[in-house]
């Protein structure tokens, strides 16, 4: 995928010969070590594979922690934010689960938790390093290019990036394109396209004051097919939070009920949010507001 995406970027930008040659060398230098690592992982015993994977996750954790300590604190919508307390709590919980699995010699479970931990740390690092919404949108548009192979899986991210950049027309176009693409089959990105496309269209409807349409999009987002991203990180709660602020509790309860089938690793968060919403309270959705 990395090589295909890089190839798409080269196809859509007219690089000078010297620049492109330098980029080719950089890609080759990064891809080959990853190939060697994957081959060594495949040949190693289960315990050794887990220990190598955990070492990489731990190194990522240290890098993220150092960045959070040394990086400047700047205002939202200007640059990425340091990891929140909710982000840190999620990492602490996974570390506790990882220790328990190792103590019990359950290496298969330990490797699954290590994989989730690695994804979570990479996501936190991306949020910390992310630039302005406009720059994020330009970056994703550059990666997407014109080729459907690279563009279609990035449509959910394009829709969200355009919404965050307050470019409503682009956000609506990307979200609608994502939903249309999802109708042509089930792929690894289909769940994300259906979920994020409906969330973005719902938030745009809410900005126009069309609460009934926003509720419809929210419920459609809850009916999205499963995806690896939704399974690990859970649903986007931005639209649900905004509807709760307008007193639309019933739609949010139904949405959370629908999301039970999407988020199999919720660690008790969905039942907690459901209980709070039914009690008339506003839950802290943490990083799920931004997913």
SELUM-203908 format. One record per residue (C-alpha): residue in one letter; x, y, z. Coordinates in steps of 0.2 Angstrom, whole numbers, plus 5000, padded with zeros to 4 digits. Example, Ala and Ser with C-alpha at 12.3 -4.5 7.8 and 13.67 -1.06 7.14 Angstrom:
<recs>
A506249785039S506849955036
</recs>
This chain:
<recs>
X500050005000X501450125004X502350094988X500650114978X500250274988X502050344984X501850294966X500150394965X500950544972X502350534959X501050514946X500150674951X501650794954X502950844941X504550814950X506250864943X507350714939X508550744954X507150764967X506250614961X507850504962X508150564979X506350524984X506550344976X508150314987X507150375003X505750254999X506850114996X507850145012X506250135022X505349995013X506749865013X507049875032X505149845035X505249695023X506649625032X505749645049X504149565043X505149415036X506049395053X504449405062X503649275052X505049155055X505149185074X504249095087X502649165094X503449235110X504849305101X503649395089X502749465103X504349535112X504949615096X503249695093X503049755111X504849825109X504249935094X502749985103X503650035119X504950135108X503450225100X502750265117X504350345123X504450445107X502650505110X503050545128X504550645124X503650745110X502250785123X503450845136X504550945124X503251005111X502551185113X500751195119X499751295105X497951335102X496751225093X496551235074X498351295073X499351135076X499250965084X498750945102X499750845115X498950675120X497350705131X497050625148X495850505140X497250455127X498450425141X497150325151X496750215136X498650175134X498750135153X497350015152X498049925137X499749915146X498949835161X498049705150X499749675141X500549645158X499149525163X499249425147X501149405148X501049345166X499749215161X500849165146X499449205134X500549255120X499149265107X498149385118X499749485122X500149505103X498349565100X498449695114X500149745108X499449775090X498049885097X499349975108X500450015093X498950075083X498350185097X500150265100X500350295081X498650385081X499050495096X500750535088X499850585072X498650695082X500150775090X501050815074X499550865064X499651035057X498251155053X496551085046X496951175029X498651085028X497950925033X496650935019X497950975007X499050835013X497650705011X497150774994X498950754988X499050574994X497350534986X497750594969X496550554955X496750364954X495350264962X496450134970X497250264981X495850394982X494350284987X495050225004X495450405008X493750475005X493250465024X494750555029X494550685015X492750715021X493250745039X494750845034X493750965024X492450985038X493751025050X494451155038X492751225037X492551195019X490751135019X490551115000X492151004999X491550905015X489850875007X490550814991X491850704998X490650625011X489350594997X490750514986X491250405000X489450345003X489250314984X490850214983X490250104998X488750054988X489849954975X490449814986X491149775003X492949815006X494149855020X493650035020X491850015017X491350035036X492350195038X491650265022X489850235028X490150295045X491150445042X490150495027X488550505037X489350585052X490050725041X488350755032X487450755048X488550885056X488350995040X486450965042X486551025060X487551175055X486051225043X484851195058X484051035050X484050935066X482950795059X484150765044X485550765056X484750625067X484450525051X486250535047X486750485064X485750325064X486450285047X488150305053X487850185067X487250045055X488950055046X489849885042X491249835054X492949895050X494649875059X494750055063X492950055071X493349895080X494849975089X494450155091X492550155091X491250275083X491450455080X490450545094X490550725087X488750725080X488050635095X488850765106X488150905097X486350825096X486450795115X486750985117X485151015108X484150895119X484050755106X484350615118X483250475110X484250475094X485950475103X485350325114X484850235098X486450275090X487450205104X486450045104X486850025085X488650045089X488749895100X489049795084X490449905078X491549925094X491949755101X493449825111X492449965120X493149915137X491449965145X491350135137X489750105127X488750045142X489350185153X488950315140X487250245137X486850245156X487350435157X486350485142X484850395148X485050485165X485050645156X486850685158X488250735146X489650595145X491450645141X491650555124X493550595125X494550565109X492950485100X492350665097X493750685084X493950505076
</recs>
